[in-house]
């Protein structure tokens, strides 16, 4: 039976996978971007404790999977962490706030990995001011393992539809202490569904912000393995449609195309399924505050993972470019006290499991 282009794109959006017969099964097996996922499998396999900790830290969540971190080994027990400005997102993150939050996630995961080996990561943030390294770290003995660290290999951002049920009371007892707030009441959840979709739609229909994502999209295994960062489109069905010319950058970039419309439909359907939201807020908005927000987000996501709960950040309404200013004000009115900054807002709920995001090998992130 001939399947229409619109139906095929809908299947991709819904995450369907064809695996009928041995040939299709073989195709599925060959579509996994193995080299781009190797860092998840080799984390910790280094004799130098700094490299071991760094190999875990590169698995941290970060905006658009840009992986902006760089590490410089200093002496025998220190490491200096930099943020590579060439990986900035100037359209959607004009003040580098989200990138700095991503660095906070990285630093918290480094700390946890070091502690798991009995080491304390003594960090000095921005030792030379904002224009220099993000952190100078010395490793000393005395670290105590963090119970959240064991869940790092299972922590993955989940963009699929979530089940309607709320996290259990037992799960809430675990995740709530790691969040500024978990929002479950129907009225506020409904308001946030509408607000986050409006913000997403603005980003997708503002040409320069949407093209920032399109230009960082990796279509299929070959592109992902060549550049294991950015936004990955992968899987057997997706690759089949890429090969057939039914998923293209041009189609994804064009708001009038069926590709764009089906992608938007999938995103909205997933967001509308959200049963709860989580926030991370700070009383200031300095660079150290943003680092702290990243540290807290990483801990929150690991706590959720420990309870089988999925998460996805929805940062569009928190972005500081002009088209989002009205929604930025609304989200702060809804979620923040005077003087607070909402640094992170995310979906929370039960969902089908997803796999890891691609990563550059650690060696590619070492400088000096």
N, C-alpha and C positions, 0 to 999 in steps of 0.2 A: 504493500500500500504506500502510495506517495504521501509523505508528510510535508505539510506546508512550511514555508520559511518561518512564519509566525509561530507555528506550533513547535518547530525545532528550537527556536530561540527560547520559547517558554520552558521547554524541557531543560535546557541549559540553566536557565534562571532558577528552576526548581531543584537543580542538583541531580537530575536523573542520570544514570549511567547504563549504557548498553553492555551487556556481557553475555550475549546469546551465542553459545557454541564455543568450541576451542579456539577458533581464530580470533573471535572478539575477546575472549579471555586473555589470549596472548597479547593482543593490542593493549588491553588494560594494563597488563604487567609491564609493558615497555614504556608506558607514559609517565611513570613516576620519575620526577627529576632527582635521581638518587644523589648526584654529586652536590646539589644544592641543599640537600637535607642531611648530608653527612655530619655537619657540626652538631646536630641533635644527638647523633649516635656516638660521637667521639668526645663529648664534653667530659672534662676531668682527666683525660688521658695524657697528662704532661707531668714531667718530673719537677719542673720549676713551679713552686706553688703560685706564683703570680700568673704564669701561663695557664695553670689549671683553673684558677679563679676566673681569669678572663674568658676561658673557653665556655664557662657557664654564663658569664655576664652577657656575652653576645647573643644569647637566646632571649633577652629581655624584649618586651613589647615596645614599639616605637612608631611615631607617625609615618604613615605610608610605607612602613618597613624600610625606611631609608638607611637605618643602621649608621648613624652619623659618628659613632665613637671611633677614636684612634687611641692606641696605647703606646707609650714610650717606656721601655724598661730602663731603670736608673739604678746603677750599682747592683747589689745582690739581693736587696730586699724592698726596693721601692718601685713604684710605677706611677707615671704621670698620665692622666687621662685628658684627651683633647676632644673637642667637637669639630668635625670637618664641615666648614661652612659651605663648601661646594654642594653639600647634600641638603641644604636648606629648602624650605617650601615657601618662597617669598610671596606667593599669591594668597595662600590660605593661612599662612602662619607668619605674617609680616614682621612680628616682633620676636620671633624665635621662641615664643613661650612654650609651645607644644614640643619643639625639639629639645628644649631644656628639661621638660618633664620626662621625655624619653631617656635623657641622660641620668635622671634620678632613678628610673627603673633599672638602668644598667648598673649604677653604683650600689643599689640595694642588693641586686643579685650577686655582684662581686663580693659584697660584705658577707652574704649568706654562704657563698661557696668557700670563702676563706675560713669562716667560723666552723664550717663542717670539717675542716682539717685542723681544728684547734688553734686557729690564728685570728687575731684581731686586726681588722683593716682600719688603721688610724688615718682618717681623711681630713685634709685641709681643703675646703672648697674655694675655688677661684683665688689661689695664692698670689697671683700677679694681677688681679682685677679681671674684669670681664673679657678683656682682649687676649688673655692667656689661657693656660690649661683650666679645665673644669675642676679638676681635683688632683692633689698630690697625695699619694697613699703609701704608707709604710706598713709592712706586715710584721706583727710582733706576736709572741706566744700568748695564750690565755683565752682563745675564742671558745665559745660554747655553741654547739649546733643549734640551729633554728629549726623547729619542727615543721615549718612551712617549706623548707628547702626540698624535701623529698618529693614534692608535687611539681617541681619545675618541669620535668620531662612531659607532663600531661597538660600543662597550661597552654592553651591555644585560644586565640580570638575566634569566636563563633558567630558568624553572620547569618546563620540559618534562622528559620522560624522557631520560636520557643513555644513550649507547652503552656496552656493557660493557667495551670496550677502554680501557686506561689511556693517559694522555698519553704520547707518544713520549719517548724519551730526550732527543732534541733539544729538545722542548718543556719537559721537566722542567728542563733546564739553564737555560732562560730564566725560568721561573716560580718555581722553588725559592728562588733568592736573595731574592725579594721576600716570601716567606712565613716565618712562624716555623717551620712544619712542613707538609710535604705527606705525607698518610697514604695508603699504598697497600697495605699488607700485609692479607691477607684477614681475619685474625682481628679486627684493630682496625676495619677498615672495616665488618665485620658488626656489631660491637658498637655502632658509631656509627649505623648504619642503625636498629637497634632503639631506641637511646637518643633519637635525634632524632625518630623517629616518636612515641614515648611523650610527649615534650615537646610536640610539635605537637598530639597528641590531648588533652593536658591543657589547652592553650590553647583548643582548639576546643570543649571540653565544660565549661569554666569560664565561666559565663554572662557575667560582667562583662568578662572579657578577650576573649571571642569577640564580644561586642556592640561592643567598641571597634573591631574590624575591620569589622563589619557596618555600623556607623554611618558609616564612612569609605569604604564601597563605592560606586562610581559605575557605575550600570547603563546602558550604551549611550552612543552618541555625544553625545546632548543633555546628559546629566548630566556627562559627562567634560569637554565644552567649557565648561559652566557652572562647574565646579569641577575644574580639571585637576591634582588632587592625589589622595591616597588610593589605593585599590585599584580598578583599572579592570577592568571586564568588557566586552570589546568584540570585534567581529568579526561577520561576516555571520550565521553560524549563531546566535551568542549573541544578537544583536539580534532575530532572528526569534523565538527562544524567549522573550525579554523581552516582545516585542509580544504573543505568545500567552499570556502569563501563566505560563509554565513556568519562568522564572527570576524569583524575587521575593526581597526582603529577608526576608520572613516565612519562606519556605521555607529560605533559607540560614541563618536564625537558629535554626531548630527542629531539634534533634538527631534527632528521630524522622522527619523528612521524607525523601522520596527525594532531594530536591535536596541536602540536607546529606550524606546517605550517599554519593551519587555524587561530590560534591566531595571528601569524605574519602578515597574510594577512589582518585580521581585523584591526590591529593596523596601518598598512601602509595605508589602504584605508581611515581610519579616519584622519590620519595625512595629506594625500594628498588632503583632502577636505578643508584644512585650508585656509581661505581667508585673514587672517591678523594675525600679531604677536605683542606681547607687551613685552617690556623689563623693567627691573629695574636694574639700574647701580649705582655704588658708585665710588667715587674718591679714596677710600682706600679699604683695605680688612681686617681690624681689626675686632675683635669680635663686638665692638659697630657698625661698619659699617654693619656687617651681621645682627645684630638686627634691624638696621634701614631698611635694605632691606626687612626683613620680615614684618615690620610695613607698608612699602609702598606697598608690594604685597597684603597684606590683604585689604588695602584701595582701591587698584586698582580693586581687585576682587569684593568688595562690590559695587563700582561704576558701574562696568559692570553689576552686578546683578540688580541694580536699573533700568537699561535700557533694561532688558530682554536679555542680552548678556552672553553667556557661555564662560568659560575659562578652560584651562588645562595647567599646567606647563609641559614643556619639558626640563628636566634638564640634560639629558644624555650628551650632548656636553659640559656642564659646569662642569662635574665631573672630579676630579683630580687624576684619576688612569692612569697608563701608556698607556693603549690601547686607551684612548680618547685624548691623548696629541695633536695629529695632528688636530683633529676637535676642540679642545679647542682653539688652536691658530687661526684656521680659523674663528670661531665664534666671537672671539675678534677682528680680522682684519675686519670683516664685520660689527660689531655692536658697537665697542667701540673706543673712542679716546685714545691716548697714556696715560697710567697711570690709566685708568678706569678698573674696574672689572664688567663684566656682571654677576650679582648675580642671576637673574631670567629671563627666556625666556619662553613665553607661547603662546598657541593658543588662538585666539579670534574670535568669530563668533556666529551666531544664530544656535540653535540646539534644538532638542526635550528635554523636561525637564527630569531631573534625580533626584533621591532621595538622602537623606543624607548618609554619611558614618558612620559606627558603632563607638561608643565611650565607653571607660571605664567609669563607674559611678564616679562622682566627689570624693566620699568618698574614693575610691581606690587610689586616687592621693594625699591624705593628709598624711603627715608624721609628726613625732615629737609628 
